[in-house]
Amino acid sequence: MTWSPEMSEARRARRGQMDWLNDPVLSYKLVCDGKDPLTNRFVVARKNHLCSICWGPIDKGERIRAESRRSADGKRIETRRVCRVCCEAIARGEQP
């Protein structure tokens, strides 16, 4: 698909709407074990989950932070998800 120059510029402009949230939220340590996560990104939830910080509901279609790591025994991949409310608190510098 080829975008017109106007459409490409509009899409680029909209992309930055949530950038104020990305850096502080993605750098917030969910687990302090000294290891880097396998993945650490914002995703759209494909099904309902629970937040790893507040244990509140995460609804399908909500934009959330997801971080995947190996389990302590190294046999499983564990994913921690953070809801929008906790992400916004982290971005404001509050303790979630």
C-alpha positions as CSV (number, residue, x, y, z in Angstrom):
1,M,0.0,0.0,0.0
2,T,1.3,3.4,-0.9
3,W,0.4,6.4,1.2
4,S,0.0,9.9,-0.1
5,P,2.5,12.4,1.3
6,E,-0.3,14.1,3.2
7,M,-1.4,10.8,4.7
8,S,2.1,9.8,5.6
9,E,2.7,13.1,7.4
10,A,-0.6,12.8,9.3
11,R,0.3,9.3,10.4
12,R,3.8,10.4,11.6
13,A,2.2,13.3,13.5
14,R,-0.3,11.0,15.3
15,R,2.4,8.4,16.1
16,G,4.0,10.7,18.7
17,Q,0.8,11.2,20.8
18,M,1.9,8.6,23.4
19,D,5.6,9.2,23.2
20,W,5.6,11.1,26.5
21,L,4.5,7.8,28.1
22,N,6.9,5.4,26.5
23,D,10.4,6.3,27.9
24,P,9.7,6.5,31.6
25,V,7.2,3.5,31.5
26,L,9.5,1.2,29.5
27,S,12.5,2.0,31.7
28,Y,10.5,1.3,34.9
29,K,11.9,-2.0,36.4
30,L,9.2,-4.5,37.1
31,V,11.7,-7.1,38.3
32,C,15.0,-6.2,39.9
33,D,17.0,-9.3,39.1
34,G,19.8,-7.7,37.2
35,K,18.8,-9.5,33.9
36,D,17.4,-7.8,30.8
37,P,13.9,-8.8,29.7
38,L,13.5,-10.7,26.5
39,T,10.9,-8.2,25.3
40,N,9.7,-4.9,26.8
41,R,7.2,-3.0,24.7
42,F,3.7,-1.6,24.4
43,V,1.1,-3.9,22.9
44,V,-2.6,-4.0,22.5
45,A,-4.2,-6.7,24.7
46,R,-5.7,-9.5,22.6
47,K,-7.7,-10.9,25.6
48,N,-8.5,-9.9,29.2
49,H,-5.6,-10.0,31.7
50,L,-4.7,-8.8,35.2
51,C,-2.2,-6.0,35.8
52,S,1.0,-7.2,37.4
53,I,1.2,-4.1,39.7
54,C,-2.3,-3.3,40.9
55,W,-4.1,-6.6,40.0
56,G,-6.8,-4.6,38.2
57,P,-8.5,-5.8,35.1
58,I,-6.9,-5.2,31.6
59,D,-9.6,-5.3,29.0
60,K,-9.2,-6.7,25.5
61,G,-8.1,-3.9,23.1
62,E,-6.4,-1.8,25.8
63,R,-2.9,-0.5,25.1
64,I,-0.6,-1.9,27.8
65,R,3.1,-2.5,28.6
66,A,4.1,-6.2,28.3
67,E,7.5,-7.5,29.5
68,S,8.6,-11.1,28.9
69,R,11.4,-12.8,30.9
70,R,12.7,-16.3,31.5
71,S,11.5,-17.8,34.8
72,A,14.0,-18.2,37.7
73,D,14.5,-21.8,36.8
74,G,14.9,-20.9,33.1
75,K,12.3,-23.4,31.9
76,R,9.4,-21.0,31.2
77,I,8.7,-17.6,29.7
78,E,6.7,-15.3,32.0
79,T,5.0,-12.2,30.8
80,R,4.1,-9.3,33.1
81,R,1.5,-6.8,31.9
82,V,0.9,-3.3,33.2
83,C,-2.5,-1.6,32.8
84,R,-3.0,1.9,31.4
85,V,-3.7,3.4,34.8
86,C,-0.4,2.2,36.2
87,C,1.5,3.2,33.1
88,E,0.1,6.7,33.4
89,A,1.1,6.8,37.1
90,I,4.6,5.7,36.3
91,A,4.9,8.3,33.5
92,R,3.9,11.1,36.0
93,G,6.6,9.9,38.4
94,E,4.2,8.5,41.0
95,Q,4.6,5.2,42.7
96,P,2.0,2.8,41.1
